[in-house]
Amino acid sequence: MNKKELVESLSEKRNITKKEAEVFVDTIFDTITDQLVADEKVLISGFGTFKVNHRNERKGVSPKTQEVMTIPASSTVNFKPSNRLKDAMN
C-alpha cells in the first residue's frame, strides 16, 4: 500500500473527501517525523514503536580499493511492532 492507496482507504472508511483524508495522513506523518527529529520515541498503542538509533563515526575499508575510510555518524529509524500487531500477522 502506498500513500495514495492509504488516503483512498481512509476516505472510504470514514466517509470523508480524499482531500480531507490526505490532510489527516500528512498531519500524522509530519507529527511522527517532528518527534523523531527531536529524538523522541513515538509509541502507537496496538501498532508499534518508532525510535531513533544513532550510529557513531567508524572506520571502514572500501572493498574496491582496500582503502581505509571514515564512515560518518548517522541516525536511523527503527520500528518495533507491538504484540497485538504481531498476533494479527500470525
N, C-alpha and C positions, 0 to 999 in steps of 0.2 A: 504494500500500500504506500502510495506517495502522498504528498501534501494535498494535491488536488482531490484525490480519492477520499482522504480524511475529511476535507471540507464538505464534499458531497454527502458523505455518510452522516456527518453531524447535522447538516441541513435537513436531510430526510428524517432522521430520528427525532429531532427536536422541532420540526415543522417551522424552520426559520429560513430566511433567504441565504443564498450562498455567500453573499457579501457579508452578512452578519456572522455567519459561521467562520468565514475567513478571518474576520477581526478577532473572534474568540481564539482561534487556533494561533494566530500571530501573537496575540497577547500572552498566551500560555508559553509559547516558545521563547518570547522575549524575556518574560519573567524568569524562566528557568535559566536562560543564558546569563541574565544580570546577576543572579545569585551565584552561579558557578564562577563568573568572572570575579566576583567579590570573595571567592574562596569559601563559599558556604555550601554545605551539604543540602541537597534537595530530596526530601523524603515524601513520597506519594504513597499513602497507605493503600495496601492491596495491589500495588503495582510494582514499586521498587524504589531504589535509592540511586541518585546520581551523585558522584563525588569526584573532586579534582585530585589527581595524583601528580606529584611533582617528581621529575627526574633530574638528578644533579648532572652537572657537566662531567664528561668522562672521556677517556682516551679510547680510540678505536683504530683499527687497521683497515685501510682500503684494500678490498680483495683484488682489485685490478692492478694497483701499483705497489702493494705491500707497504705503503707509506703510512706512518703513524700520524693520526689526525685527531683533533679535538672535536668531540660531538657536543654541541651546545646544550645547556639546560633547557628543559621543555616541560610543559604541563599537558596532561591528557585527562579526558573524562572517562570515568569508569561507571558502569551501570551494574547494579546487583539486583536481580529480580526478587520480589517478595515471595514468601512461601505460598501465598494464595495464587500468584501468577504461575509459579512452578507447578502447583497442583492442577491448575486449569490446563496446562500444557500436556500433562500426562494422563 
